[in-house]
Amino acid sequence: MARGQQKIQSRQKNAKAAAAKKKGAAADQKTAAKAALVHTCPVCRTQMPDPKTFKQHFESKHPKSPMPPELVDVEA
């Protein structure tokens, strides 16, 4: 049983490292996703990542509202 204590320590060390990696990755991914949402709908305040998605959203959700000037020349 000379290896028993080493094995326990190794498992504890690996579990601590995996928990730290998992915790850090989730916050990183969430921050990156939030930073990618740059366009905001003036009617419903929904955020979208690109102008094409923004125009599709605006045409389907707000057909009676006038098109914002930044979406007039965007092709959906």
Phi and psi restraints in degrees (range 20) as a CNS / XPLOR table:
assign (resid 1 and name C) (resid 2 and name N)
       (resid 2 and name CA) (resid 2 and name C) 1.0 -67.8 20.0 2
assign (resid 2 and name N) (resid 2 and name CA)
       (resid 2 and name C) (resid 3 and name N) 1.0 -26.9 20.0 2
assign (resid 2 and name C) (resid 3 and name N)
       (resid 3 and name CA) (resid 3 and name C) 1.0 -85.8 20.0 2
assign (resid 3 and name N) (resid 3 and name CA)
       (resid 3 and name C) (resid 4 and name N) 1.0 -13.2 20.0 2
assign (resid 3 and name C) (resid 4 and name N)
       (resid 4 and name CA) (resid 4 and name C) 1.0 -57.2 20.0 2
assign (resid 4 and name N) (resid 4 and name CA)
       (resid 4 and name C) (resid 5 and name N) 1.0 -49.7 20.0 2
assign (resid 4 and name C) (resid 5 and name N)
       (resid 5 and name CA) (resid 5 and name C) 1.0 -66.6 20.0 2
assign (resid 5 and name N) (resid 5 and name CA)
       (resid 5 and name C) (resid 6 and name N) 1.0 -39.8 20.0 2
assign (resid 5 and name C) (resid 6 and name N)
       (resid 6 and name CA) (resid 6 and name C) 1.0 -62.1 20.0 2
assign (resid 6 and name N) (resid 6 and name CA)
       (resid 6 and name C) (resid 7 and name N) 1.0 -40.9 20.0 2
assign (resid 6 and name C) (resid 7 and name N)
       (resid 7 and name CA) (resid 7 and name C) 1.0 -64.1 20.0 2
assign (resid 7 and name N) (resid 7 and name CA)
       (resid 7 and name C) (resid 8 and name N) 1.0 -43.0 20.0 2
assign (resid 7 and name C) (resid 8 and name N)
       (resid 8 and name CA) (resid 8 and name C) 1.0 -63.1 20.0 2
assign (resid 8 and name N) (resid 8 and name CA)
       (resid 8 and name C) (resid 9 and name N) 1.0 -45.1 20.0 2
assign (resid 8 and name C) (resid 9 and name N)
       (resid 9 and name CA) (resid 9 and name C) 1.0 -63.7 20.0 2
assign (resid 9 and name N) (resid 9 and name CA)
       (resid 9 and name C) (resid 10 and name N) 1.0 -40.1 20.0 2
assign (resid 9 and name C) (resid 10 and name N)
       (resid 10 and name CA) (resid 10 and name C) 1.0 -63.4 20.0 2
assign (resid 10 and name N) (resid 10 and name CA)
       (resid 10 and name C) (resid 11 and name N) 1.0 -43.5 20.0 2
assign (resid 10 and name C) (resid 11 and name N)
       (resid 11 and name CA) (resid 11 and name C) 1.0 -63.4 20.0 2
assign (resid 11 and name N) (resid 11 and name CA)
       (resid 11 and name C) (resid 12 and name N) 1.0 -42.8 20.0 2
assign (resid 11 and name C) (resid 12 and name N)
       (resid 12 and name CA) (resid 12 and name C) 1.0 -62.7 20.0 2
assign (resid 12 and name N) (resid 12 and name CA)
       (resid 12 and name C) (resid 13 and name N) 1.0 -43.7 20.0 2
assign (resid 12 and name C) (resid 13 and name N)
       (resid 13 and name CA) (resid 13 and name C) 1.0 -63.6 20.0 2
assign (resid 13 and name N) (resid 13 and name CA)
       (resid 13 and name C) (resid 14 and name N) 1.0 -43.4 20.0 2
assign (resid 13 and name C) (resid 14 and name N)
       (resid 14 and name CA) (resid 14 and name C) 1.0 -68.0 20.0 2
assign (resid 14 and name N) (resid 14 and name CA)
       (resid 14 and name C) (resid 15 and name N) 1.0 -38.1 20.0 2
assign (resid 14 and name C) (resid 15 and name N)
       (resid 15 and name CA) (resid 15 and name C) 1.0 -65.0 20.0 2
assign (resid 15 and name N) (resid 15 and name CA)
       (resid 15 and name C) (resid 16 and name N) 1.0 -40.1 20.0 2
assign (resid 15 and name C) (resid 16 and name N)
       (resid 16 and name CA) (resid 16 and name C) 1.0 -65.6 20.0 2
assign (resid 16 and name N) (resid 16 and name CA)
       (resid 16 and name C) (resid 17 and name N) 1.0 -41.7 20.0 2
assign (resid 16 and name C) (resid 17 and name N)
       (resid 17 and name CA) (resid 17 and name C) 1.0 -66.1 20.0 2
assign (resid 17 and name N) (resid 17 and name CA)
       (resid 17 and name C) (resid 18 and name N) 1.0 -41.0 20.0 2
assign (resid 17 and name C) (resid 18 and name N)
       (resid 18 and name CA) (resid 18 and name C) 1.0 -66.1 20.0 2
assign (resid 18 and name N) (resid 18 and name CA)
       (resid 18 and name C) (resid 19 and name N) 1.0 -39.2 20.0 2
assign (resid 18 and name C) (resid 19 and name N)
       (resid 19 and name CA) (resid 19 and name C) 1.0 -65.5 20.0 2
assign (resid 19 and name N) (resid 19 and name CA)
       (resid 19 and name C) (resid 20 and name N) 1.0 -41.3 20.0 2
assign (resid 19 and name C) (resid 20 and name N)
       (resid 20 and name CA) (resid 20 and name C) 1.0 -65.8 20.0 2
assign (resid 20 and name N) (resid 20 and name CA)
       (resid 20 and name C) (resid 21 and name N) 1.0 -40.1 20.0 2
assign (resid 20 and name C) (resid 21 and name N)
       (resid 21 and name CA) (resid 21 and name C) 1.0 -66.1 20.0 2
assign (resid 21 and name N) (resid 21 and name CA)
       (resid 21 and name C) (resid 22 and name N) 1.0 -42.7 20.0 2
assign (resid 21 and name C) (resid 22 and name N)
       (resid 22 and name CA) (resid 22 and name C) 1.0 -65.7 20.0 2
assign (resid 22 and name N) (resid 22 and name CA)
       (resid 22 and name C) (resid 23 and name N) 1.0 -42.5 20.0 2
assign (resid 22 and name C) (resid 23 and name N)
       (resid 23 and name CA) (resid 23 and name C) 1.0 -64.7 20.0 2
assign (resid 23 and name N) (resid 23 and name CA)
       (resid 23 and name C) (resid 24 and name N) 1.0 -44.3 20.0 2
assign (resid 23 and name C) (resid 24 and name N)
       (resid 24 and name CA) (resid 24 and name C) 1.0 -67.9 20.0 2
assign (resid 24 and name N) (resid 24 and name CA)
       (resid 24 and name C) (resid 25 and name N) 1.0 -37.0 20.0 2
assign (resid 24 and name C) (resid 25 and name N)
       (resid 25 and name CA) (resid 25 and name C) 1.0 -68.1 20.0 2
assign (resid 25 and name N) (resid 25 and name CA)
       (resid 25 and name C) (resid 26 and name N) 1.0 -39.0 20.0 2
assign (resid 25 and name C) (resid 26 and name N)
       (resid 26 and name CA) (resid 26 and name C) 1.0 -64.6 20.0 2
assign (resid 26 and name N) (resid 26 and name CA)
       (resid 26 and name C) (resid 27 and name N) 1.0 -43.4 20.0 2
assign (resid 26 and name C) (resid 27 and name N)
       (resid 27 and name CA) (resid 27 and name C) 1.0 -66.9 20.0 2
assign (resid 27 and name N) (resid 27 and name CA)
       (resid 27 and name C) (resid 28 and name N) 1.0 -39.6 20.0 2
assign (resid 27 and name C) (resid 28 and name N)
       (resid 28 and name CA) (resid 28 and name C) 1.0 -61.7 20.0 2
assign (resid 28 and name N) (resid 28 and name CA)
       (resid 28 and name C) (resid 29 and name N) 1.0 -45.9 20.0 2
assign (resid 28 and name C) (resid 29 and name N)
       (resid 29 and name CA) (resid 29 and name C) 1.0 -66.2 20.0 2
assign (resid 29 and name N) (resid 29 and name CA)
       (resid 29 and name C) (resid 30 and name N) 1.0 -40.8 20.0 2
assign (resid 29 and name C) (resid 30 and name N)
       (resid 30 and name CA) (resid 30 and name C) 1.0 -64.5 20.0 2
assign (resid 30 and name N) (resid 30 and name CA)
       (resid 30 and name C) (resid 31 and name N) 1.0 -41.2 20.0 2
assign (resid 30 and name C) (resid 31 and name N)
       (resid 31 and name CA) (resid 31 and name C) 1.0 -65.5 20.0 2
assign (resid 31 and name N) (resid 31 and name CA)
       (resid 31 and name C) (resid 32 and name N) 1.0 -42.1 20.0 2
assign (resid 31 and name C) (resid 32 and name N)
       (resid 32 and name CA) (resid 32 and name C) 1.0 -65.9 20.0 2
assign (resid 32 and name N) (resid 32 and name CA)
       (resid 32 and name C) (resid 33 and name N) 1.0 -40.2 20.0 2
assign (resid 32 and name C) (resid 33 and name N)
       (resid 33 and name CA) (resid 33 and name C) 1.0 -65.3 20.0 2
assign (resid 33 and name N) (resid 33 and name CA)
       (resid 33 and name C) (resid 34 and name N) 1.0 -39.6 20.0 2
assign (resid 33 and name C) (resid 34 and name N)
       (resid 34 and name CA) (resid 34 and name C) 1.0 -67.5 20.0 2
assign (resid 34 and name N) (resid 34 and name CA)
       (resid 34 and name C) (resid 35 and name N) 1.0 -36.6 20.0 2
assign (resid 34 and name C) (resid 35 and name N)
       (resid 35 and name CA) (resid 35 and name C) 1.0 -69.4 20.0 2
assign (resid 35 and name N) (resid 35 and name CA)
       (resid 35 and name C) (resid 36 and name N) 1.0 -26.2 20.0 2
assign (resid 35 and name C) (resid 36 and name N)
       (resid 36 and name CA) (resid 36 and name C) 1.0 -75.5 20.0 2
assign (resid 36 and name N) (resid 36 and name CA)
       (resid 36 and name C) (resid 37 and name N) 1.0 -19.7 20.0 2
assign (resid 36 and name C) (resid 37 and name N)
       (resid 37 and name CA) (resid 37 and name C) 1.0 -84.6 20.0 2
assign (resid 37 and name N) (resid 37 and name CA)
       (resid 37 and name C) (resid 38 and name N) 1.0 93.2 20.0 2
assign (resid 37 and name C) (resid 38 and name N)
       (resid 38 and name CA) (resid 38 and name C) 1.0 -105.4 20.0 2
assign (resid 38 and name N) (resid 38 and name CA)
       (resid 38 and name C) (resid 39 and name N) 1.0 -20.3 20.0 2
assign (resid 38 and name C) (resid 39 and name N)
       (resid 39 and name CA) (resid 39 and name C) 1.0 -103.1 20.0 2
assign (resid 39 and name N) (resid 39 and name CA)
       (resid 39 and name C) (resid 40 and name N) 1.0 131.4 20.0 2
assign (resid 39 and name C) (resid 40 and name N)
       (resid 40 and name CA) (resid 40 and name C) 1.0 -119.4 20.0 2
assign (resid 40 and name N) (resid 40 and name CA)
       (resid 40 and name C) (resid 41 and name N) 1.0 129.6 20.0 2
assign (resid 40 and name C) (resid 41 and name N)
       (resid 41 and name CA) (resid 41 and name C) 1.0 -69.5 20.0 2
assign (resid 41 and name N) (resid 41 and name CA)
       (resid 41 and name C) (resid 42 and name N) 1.0 127.5 20.0 2
assign (resid 41 and name C) (resid 42 and name N)
       (resid 42 and name CA) (resid 42 and name C) 1.0 -71.7 20.0 2
assign (resid 42 and name N) (resid 42 and name CA)
       (resid 42 and name C) (resid 43 and name N) 1.0 -18.4 20.0 2
assign (resid 42 and name C) (resid 43 and name N)
       (resid 43 and name CA) (resid 43 and name C) 1.0 -85.7 20.0 2
assign (resid 43 and name N) (resid 43 and name CA)
       (resid 43 and name C) (resid 44 and name N) 1.0 -53.0 20.0 2
assign (resid 43 and name C) (resid 44 and name N)
       (resid 44 and name CA) (resid 44 and name C) 1.0 -112.0 20.0 2
assign (resid 44 and name N) (resid 44 and name CA)
       (resid 44 and name C) (resid 45 and name N) 1.0 -0.8 20.0 2
assign (resid 44 and name C) (resid 45 and name N)
       (resid 45 and name CA) (resid 45 and name C) 1.0 63.6 20.0 2
assign (resid 45 and name N) (resid 45 and name CA)
       (resid 45 and name C) (resid 46 and name N) 1.0 23.0 20.0 2
assign (resid 45 and name C) (resid 46 and name N)
       (resid 46 and name CA) (resid 46 and name C) 1.0 -77.3 20.0 2
assign (resid 46 and name N) (resid 46 and name CA)
       (resid 46 and name C) (resid 47 and name N) 1.0 141.2 20.0 2
assign (resid 46 and name C) (resid 47 and name N)
       (resid 47 and name CA) (resid 47 and name C) 1.0 -100.9 20.0 2
assign (resid 47 and name N) (resid 47 and name CA)
       (resid 47 and name C) (resid 48 and name N) 1.0 141.3 20.0 2
assign (resid 47 and name C) (resid 48 and name N)
       (resid 48 and name CA) (resid 48 and name C) 1.0 -133.5 20.0 2
assign (resid 48 and name N) (resid 48 and name CA)
       (resid 48 and name C) (resid 49 and name N) 1.0 153.5 20.0 2
assign (resid 48 and name C) (resid 49 and name N)
       (resid 49 and name CA) (resid 49 and name C) 1.0 -79.3 20.0 2
assign (resid 49 and name N) (resid 49 and name CA)
       (resid 49 and name C) (resid 50 and name N) 1.0 -30.0 20.0 2
assign (resid 49 and name C) (resid 50 and name N)
       (resid 50 and name CA) (resid 50 and name C) 1.0 -143.3 20.0 2
assign (resid 50 and name N) (resid 50 and name CA)
       (resid 50 and name C) (resid 51 and name N) 1.0 163.5 20.0 2
assign (resid 50 and name C) (resid 51 and name N)
       (resid 51 and name CA) (resid 51 and name C) 1.0 -64.9 20.0 2
assign (resid 51 and name N) (resid 51 and name CA)
       (resid 51 and name C) (resid 52 and name N) 1.0 -31.8 20.0 2
assign (resid 51 and name C) (resid 52 and name N)
       (resid 52 and name CA) (resid 52 and name C) 1.0 -64.2 20.0 2
assign (resid 52 and name N) (resid 52 and name CA)
       (resid 52 and name C) (resid 53 and name N) 1.0 -46.9 20.0 2
assign (resid 52 and name C) (resid 53 and name N)
       (resid 53 and name CA) (resid 53 and name C) 1.0 -64.1 20.0 2
assign (resid 53 and name N) (resid 53 and name CA)
       (resid 53 and name C) (resid 54 and name N) 1.0 -38.9 20.0 2
assign (resid 53 and name C) (resid 54 and name N)
       (resid 54 and name CA) (resid 54 and name C) 1.0 -61.0 20.0 2
assign (resid 54 and name N) (resid 54 and name CA)
       (resid 54 and name C) (resid 55 and name N) 1.0 -44.9 20.0 2
assign (resid 54 and name C) (resid 55 and name N)
       (resid 55 and name CA) (resid 55 and name C) 1.0 -66.8 20.0 2
assign (resid 55 and name N) (resid 55 and name CA)
       (resid 55 and name C) (resid 56 and name N) 1.0 -41.6 20.0 2
assign (resid 55 and name C) (resid 56 and name N)
       (resid 56 and name CA) (resid 56 and name C) 1.0 -61.6 20.0 2
assign (resid 56 and name N) (resid 56 and name CA)
       (resid 56 and name C) (resid 57 and name N) 1.0 -42.5 20.0 2
assign (resid 56 and name C) (resid 57 and name N)
       (resid 57 and name CA) (resid 57 and name C) 1.0 -60.5 20.0 2
assign (resid 57 and name N) (resid 57 and name CA)
       (resid 57 and name C) (resid 58 and name N) 1.0 -47.9 20.0 2
assign (resid 57 and name C) (resid 58 and name N)
       (resid 58 and name CA) (resid 58 and name C) 1.0 -63.8 20.0 2
assign (resid 58 and name N) (resid 58 and name CA)
       (resid 58 and name C) (resid 59 and name N) 1.0 -41.3 20.0 2
assign (resid 58 and name C) (resid 59 and name N)
       (resid 59 and name CA) (resid 59 and name C) 1.0 -67.5 20.0 2
assign (resid 59 and name N) (resid 59 and name CA)
       (resid 59 and name C) (resid 60 and name N) 1.0 -35.7 20.0 2
assign (resid 59 and name C) (resid 60 and name N)
       (resid 60 and name CA) (resid 60 and name C) 1.0 -86.0 20.0 2
assign (resid 60 and name N) (resid 60 and name CA)
       (resid 60 and name C) (resid 61 and name N) 1.0 -35.4 20.0 2
assign (resid 60 and name C) (resid 61 and name N)
       (resid 61 and name CA) (resid 61 and name C) 1.0 -93.4 20.0 2
assign (resid 61 and name N) (resid 61 and name CA)
       (resid 61 and name C) (resid 62 and name N) 1.0 -27.3 20.0 2
assign (resid 61 and name C) (resid 62 and name N)
       (resid 62 and name CA) (resid 62 and name C) 1.0 -132.3 20.0 2
assign (resid 62 and name N) (resid 62 and name CA)
       (resid 62 and name C) (resid 63 and name N) 1.0 60.5 20.0 2
assign (resid 62 and name C) (resid 63 and name N)
       (resid 63 and name CA) (resid 63 and name C) 1.0 -66.9 20.0 2
assign (resid 63 and name N) (resid 63 and name CA)
       (resid 63 and name C) (resid 64 and name N) 1.0 -25.6 20.0 2
assign (resid 63 and name C) (resid 64 and name N)
       (resid 64 and name CA) (resid 64 and name C) 1.0 -87.1 20.0 2
assign (resid 64 and name N) (resid 64 and name CA)
       (resid 64 and name C) (resid 65 and name N) 1.0 -15.7 20.0 2
assign (resid 64 and name C) (resid 65 and name N)
       (resid 65 and name CA) (resid 65 and name C) 1.0 -80.6 20.0 2
assign (resid 65 and name N) (resid 65 and name CA)
       (resid 65 and name C) (resid 66 and name N) 1.0 148.6 20.0 2
assign (resid 65 and name C) (resid 66 and name N)
       (resid 66 and name CA) (resid 66 and name C) 1.0 -68.7 20.0 2
assign (resid 66 and name N) (resid 66 and name CA)
       (resid 66 and name C) (resid 67 and name N) 1.0 142.5 20.0 2
assign (resid 66 and name C) (resid 67 and name N)
       (resid 67 and name CA) (resid 67 and name C) 1.0 -68.4 20.0 2
assign (resid 67 and name N) (resid 67 and name CA)
       (resid 67 and name C) (resid 68 and name N) 1.0 131.9 20.0 2
assign (resid 67 and name C) (resid 68 and name N)
       (resid 68 and name CA) (resid 68 and name C) 1.0 -62.1 20.0 2
assign (resid 68 and name N) (resid 68 and name CA)
       (resid 68 and name C) (resid 69 and name N) 1.0 147.3 20.0 2
assign (resid 68 and name C) (resid 69 and name N)
       (resid 69 and name CA) (resid 69 and name C) 1.0 -61.1 20.0 2
assign (resid 69 and name N) (resid 69 and name CA)
       (resid 69 and name C) (resid 70 and name N) 1.0 -29.0 20.0 2
assign (resid 69 and name C) (resid 70 and name N)
       (resid 70 and name CA) (resid 70 and name C) 1.0 -73.2 20.0 2
assign (resid 70 and name N) (resid 70 and name CA)
       (resid 70 and name C) (resid 71 and name N) 1.0 -11.1 20.0 2
assign (resid 70 and name C) (resid 71 and name N)
       (resid 71 and name CA) (resid 71 and name C) 1.0 -103.9 20.0 2
assign (resid 71 and name N) (resid 71 and name CA)
       (resid 71 and name C) (resid 72 and name N) 1.0 -4.8 20.0 2
assign (resid 71 and name C) (resid 72 and name N)
       (resid 72 and name CA) (resid 72 and name C) 1.0 -62.5 20.0 2
assign (resid 72 and name N) (resid 72 and name CA)
       (resid 72 and name C) (resid 73 and name N) 1.0 -42.7 20.0 2
assign (resid 72 and name C) (resid 73 and name N)
       (resid 73 and name CA) (resid 73 and name C) 1.0 -94.3 20.0 2
assign (resid 73 and name N) (resid 73 and name CA)
       (resid 73 and name C) (resid 74 and name N) 1.0 4.8 20.0 2
assign (resid 73 and name C) (resid 74 and name N)
       (resid 74 and name CA) (resid 74 and name C) 1.0 -84.7 20.0 2
assign (resid 74 and name N) (resid 74 and name CA)
       (resid 74 and name C) (resid 75 and name N) 1.0 133.5 20.0 2
assign (resid 74 and name C) (resid 75 and name N)
       (resid 75 and name CA) (resid 75 and name C) 1.0 -93.4 20.0 2
assign (resid 75 and name N) (resid 75 and name CA)
       (resid 75 and name C) (resid 76 and name N) 1.0 128.7 20.0 2
